């Protein structure tokens, strides 16, 4: 296996990070297309903690200094290293020019106790549990009735929750799509049919209010609200419009007896949740709880 390790060593690396992202994107696409040749690539995170050059992540408070400064044509990194002209100065200049326009996105809206990845290969993650629980709670508040169950797709969460300060940019990057909150009334028999369908996949989807056990891609047990799913009961379900008619091969609309659309964006659901935690002095932290167990 060919491995590429991306390690930022100095101010040049930090300044060129945005340009490098485009290269990484093309490399990743090439890797995907050449799997049959055994080509794979991995990369590793290097925290922007200022330990090498003084460069730290930009937020609304440090937008003028986080990436360094310019003295005439010389780029001065925050730790004092000077670069007179050349590619480093050119890239640094470009990045620094756009920062004031992005200051709104760099406002800190919360704090996270740890980095929570957006994995799609496991039946649950800390981040997906936090988000789908927040979605179910928002649905109950918005529609004025308790939501029995909530479901969203792992693919709608596009990047991890960072450790430490969480910016508006982080939330918007996490949920870049215009997906809207939906209320669906589903018969228990249709919920079970949905669970049977998801059991055939690699990692189910993000769910709240349910505990499901799958073995050999078949449902062994399924509870909603702590009780086995009643095929005859109508359940209040919060989901997203993307899953109504075939998104990720899920068609909740066709399984529902009633559907109510809203103009509430998913990113706003999470943003409101994060801001509420920050206002109450709470740090974001979540755990896996065994809500979905998939056994081979």
N, C-alpha and C positions, 0 to 999 in steps of 0.2 A: 504494500500500500504506500503510495506516495503521499507524504504529509507536508503541508506548508504551514509553518508557524508564523503568524503575524505578531511581531513584538515591537511596540513603539519604544524607541530608545532615546530619542532626543526631541528637541523642539521641532526639528524638520518633520519627524514622524507625526507629531500632533498636528502641525499645520497642514500636512498633506492628507490627513485622515479622510476628509470629505471627498477629495479626488480619488483616494484609494478605494472608497466604497463602490464606485462605479466599476473599478477593475475587479473587485471581489465578486460583484454581481455577475460579470461576464464569465469569470472563472467558475463560479458555482453552476451557471447554466451549462458551460462546457463539460463540467464534471458530470452533471446529470445525463447529458447526451452521450457520454462515453463510458457509461457504467459497464457495458459489455467488454470493454478493453481493460477492466479492472482498475480504472483511474478513480481515485477518491481524494478528497482534500478536507482537511480539518483546520480550524483556526482557533486561537485561544484569546481570551479576554485579557487585557492589561488595564488595570484600574487607572483612571486619570486622577491620581491623588496628589499630583504636583511633586512627587519624590524625585523625578529626574530633571525636570526643567522649570517647575513652578506652574506649569499649565494645568488648570483645573477645569471641570465642567462649567459651562457658562450658565448663569441664571440672571434674573432681572436686576439683581443688586450689583453684580460684578461684571456686567456686560462690557464696560469700558477697559477693564484691566485683565480679565481672565486669560486672554490669548496673547498678552504682551502688548507692546506699544511700538510706534515708529519714531525714530529720530532722523529727520531728513529721509534718506533712502535706506536707512539701516533698520532692520527688524531687531527689536530687543525682546528676548524671551523674558518671562516674569522672573527667572532666576539670574538675569543679567547677561546671559550669553547673547552675543551680537552677531548678526548675519548681514553682511553688506551686499545687497543685491542678490541676484541668482534666483533659482526656483523657489527656495524656502521663503524668501521675502515676497515673491510674487503671489504664492499660494496663501501665505499669511495675510497679505493685504486683501485678497479677495474674500477670505473668510471673515476678517474683521469688518469689512465694509457692510456685510449683510447682517451683522449682529444687532445693531440698533433696531432694524426693522423686525427682528425676531424677538425683541425684548419681551413682548407680551407673552409669547410662548414659553419664556424662560422663568416665569414667576413660579415660585415654589408653592404647591398646593397641598402637599402632605409629606409624610416621612414613612419609610418602610424599614422594618426591622431586618429584612434580608432581601436578597435577590430572589424573585419568584419566577422561574422559567415558564415559557409558553409552549410546553411540550405537546405534541399531538400523538405520541406513541404510548401513552399510559391512560388508563380509564379515568383518572382524576389527577389534578394537580392543585397545589395551594392556590395558584392564581385563578384557575378556572372555578374552583369551589367558591372563592371569595366573590368573583364576579357574578356567577349565576345565583348565589344566595342574595347578593345585592339586587339583582334583577327581580327575583321573586318578591323580596320585601318592597321594592318600588312598585311592582304590580299590585300588591295588596293595598298599598297606600293610594295609588292612583285610581284604581277601579272601585275602591271601597268595599271589597270583599276579600276574604283570605284566599290567597293563591295556594292551591294544594301542591302544585308541581311547577317547575320551570326547567326549560331546556334551551341551550344555545350551542353553537358549534365551536369546536376548538380552533378552527381556521379563522374565526373572526377576531381572535386575539393575536395580533401580529408581532408583538415583541414582548420581552420580559418586563416585569416590574423591577426597577432598579433598587438596590440597597441604598438607604440614606434618603437624601432629598429627592422628592418626586415633583417634577415640573409639569406644567400644562402640556408642554411638548411631549413628555412621556405618555400622558394619557391619550393625546390625539394620535400619537404614533401607534399606541396599543390598539386603538379602535378607529382606524382611518376610514372605514366604510360607512355609508349612510344607511345603516340598519336601524329599524325602528321597533319599539316595543309593541307587542301584540298580546291581546287577551283571547284565548280560545277555550271553548267548552268542549271537552272530550269525554266520550263514554269510556268507561273502564276497559271495555273490550277493545277499543281502538288504541288505548294506551298500551295494552298488552301486545297488540299487533306492532306498535311502534318499537317496543322493547325487543320483540322477536327480531325485527329488522336490524336494530342496532347491535344485537348480539352477534350478528354475522360479520360485523366489521372488526377491525383490529383493536380499536380503543373506545368504542361506544361514543358518547358525546358528554358535554358538561351538563349535569343535572342537579336539581335542588329539590328537597322534599321527598326524595325516594331513596330506597336502599335496594340494590339489585345485585344478584349473584348470577354469574354466567359460567357454565362449564361446557367445554367443547362446543362453544358457539350456540348454546341453547340456554334459555332462561331456567334457572333452578328455583329462584324465588324472586318475587317483586313486591315490594311494599311502598305505599305512598301514605305519608302521615302516620307511619308506624304500624299500619295494618295491611294485610294482603289486598292487592287491587281487586275491587269489586267490579266484575264485568258490566253490571247494570247501572252503576252509579255514574253521575255526571261530575267530572272533575274540573276545577278552575285551573287553567294552565297559562303561565306567562312564557312567551317565546319571542321570536323576532320574525319580521316579514320575510327575510331570506329563506326561512325554513318552511314557509307556507306552501310553496309550489315547486319543490324540486331542488332547492339549494342543498348541496351535499347529499343529494338523493333522498331528501326527506320532504314529504308533502303533508304537513300537518293540516293545511287547509282542507284537504279532501277527507281527512280523518275527523274533522270537527263538526259539531252541530251548530256552532255559532262562532264568529270571529269578529273582533273589534280592533281596528287599526288605530294607532296613535301617531302623534308627531314627536314623540320622545325618542331622541337618538340614544343609542346604546352608550356612546362615549359620554353623554351627559349623565346617564345613570351612574357610571363609574366615577365621573368627576364629582358629582354631588356626594357620593359615598365617601370619597377620599377627603373632600373638603369638610364634611361633617365630622369625620374622625379627627382631622387636624384641629377643628374648632373646639373639640372636646378634650384636646390634649392627648389623644390616643395615637400610638404608632401602628401602622398597618402591619398585621401579622396574621397568618392563616395556616391551617394544617390540612393534611389529608385525613379523612375520617372513615375510610372504608365504605363510602356510599355506593361505589361500584367495584365489584370484584370480578375479574375475568380469569378463569383458570383454563389451561389447555387440556 
